[in-house]
Amino acid sequence: MRTLVIDCATEACSVALFDNDELMGSDYAVLGRGHAEALVPMIGRLPGRGQSDRIAVSLGPGSFTGVRVGVAAARALAFAWGAKLQGYTTLALVAAMARGIKGAVPLCVAMSGGHGEWFIQPFTTGGRSAEPLASLAPEAAAERGEQLIAGSVAERLVSLRGFGEGLFVLPDARSFGLLDETWLMDEVRPLYGRAPDAKLPVSRP
């Protein structure tokens, strides 16, 4: 089975094509912005233009735009190819990548979020989520006690609280094989990680 992996929920944009467990082709770039313009050409440069039996896409949390771009592209390609569509969370992949580097240890993932907040989620030695995802101000995130912090703001979090080890990690579609299959979900919809800024007006009697 061929699997196309799309991950553009953060400042990193990456795609990878697997034939079962073998990596057939990939592309990776840290863009910051411009995911919408970059993603489709990246897929087009993969073997067979990335056509696959299954598509796995990062659902977030991360950039509102990046999450929407990735999910929309995955949905369109899955429809066109008749492929199975599944999603996974950004922080779960980052945790899996960190375990690939450091081994089976408890850790906390810390990624940049919106309005100066950070996305925070701890994981067990087995890669399970120890607590639900939270979007916290840096000062509140600094109250975490895990020794190992992984993610885009890991080093900043360790510096802020004054102890532990920070491991800078951005999600990478090429590392999809490290992710436990239990993290894959059939309900594919964006996971923004925080409430929207815009609120509907309250109707008054």
Summary of the structure (lengths in Angstrom):
residues: 205
radius of gyration: 17.2
end to end distance: 57.8
largest distance: 61.9
contacts: 679
relative contact order: 0.19
helix: 32%
strand: 28%
